[in-house]
C-alpha cells in the first residue's frame, strides 16, 4: 500500500512542474482552478499520469493512447456498481472522452466536459448499455497480441493461429496492454484478421482488483467480463509467459 501512495505522490509532484518546463517537454497541464469548481466527479478519477509514464513493461511499449483511471472503490460506494460495471464504466468513459478530445483537438478536457461525459456514461451503465459486447459463443479465445506488435516472428505466429481450425471453435478476443480500441481495430484491419473480433484494450485494465483493492500494478479479471458458463482460453506464444496483469479462470494455450 505504501508503494501506491509513493507512486501517487510522485505523480502529483511531477505534475506540479513549472508550465515553461512542461511546454518545453511537450506536456500541457490542466487549469488547476477548475478542480475547485467541480461538483465532485473528480473523486472518481485517479491522478493523471504524465505522458512518459504511460507505458507497460510487460508489453514493452509506450502507449500512444492516454487513459483516465477510475477509483473503483468510490464508484461502488456511490453507484453500487459491480466489478464488471466498473470496468465498462472506465472503458466507455475513455472512449467518449477521447472522441470528444479528437473533435475539438485538445489533449485534456475541461472539468465541466469531463463531468458531462462522466454522467452521460453513468446513465448508460445504469441502463445496462455497455460498449464491450460479450460474444454469445460458449468458448472464448483470449489472444494476447502485444508481442506481435514489434516482432515479425510473433506476428507470423499470430497470423498462423488466426488461420487455424481451432479458432473456429470459439470467438476470438484480442487482448492488449499497449493499444487502445481504435489502434487494435487498425491493427486487425491492417493484417486482415477475420471480422467480428472483440477487443480488450489497455483502457480496461486498472490499478484496482476485483475486490476494489488498489495495487502498484495494473489488473484485469477477465472472468468477470464474461458469463459463468463460458469457457475461457488464453493464447500466448510458446516462448512467453502469461501477462501478470491478467487474472481469472481460464486455460492457457501455447501457440
Secondary structure as GFF3:
##gff-version 3
##sequence-region A 1 255
A	DSSP	alpha_helix	2	15	.	.	.	ID=ss1
A	DSSP	alpha_helix	19	24	.	.	.	ID=ss2
A	DSSP	three_ten_helix	32	36	.	.	.	ID=ss3
A	DSSP	three_ten_helix	41	44	.	.	.	ID=ss4
A	DSSP	three_ten_helix	51	53	.	.	.	ID=ss5
A	DSSP	beta_strand	55	56	.	.	.	ID=ss6
A	DSSP	beta_strand	61	62	.	.	.	ID=ss7
A	DSSP	alpha_helix	72	79	.	.	.	ID=ss8
A	DSSP	alpha_helix	83	104	.	.	.	ID=ss9
A	DSSP	alpha_helix	111	126	.	.	.	ID=ss10
A	DSSP	beta_strand	139	144	.	.	.	ID=ss11
A	DSSP	three_ten_helix	146	149	.	.	.	ID=ss12
A	DSSP	alpha_helix	152	163	.	.	.	ID=ss13
A	DSSP	three_ten_helix	165	169	.	.	.	ID=ss14
A	DSSP	beta_strand	171	175	.	.	.	ID=ss15
A	DSSP	alpha_helix	181	190	.	.	.	ID=ss16
A	DSSP	beta_strand	198	200	.	.	.	ID=ss17
A	DSSP	three_ten_helix	202	204	.	.	.	ID=ss18
A	DSSP	beta_strand	206	208	.	.	.	ID=ss19
A	DSSP	beta_strand	214	221	.	.	.	ID=ss20
A	DSSP	three_ten_helix	222	225	.	.	.	ID=ss21
A	DSSP	beta_strand	231	236	.	.	.	ID=ss22
A	DSSP	beta_strand	246	247	.	.	.	ID=ss23
A	DSSP	beta_strand	251	254	.	.	.	ID=ss24
###
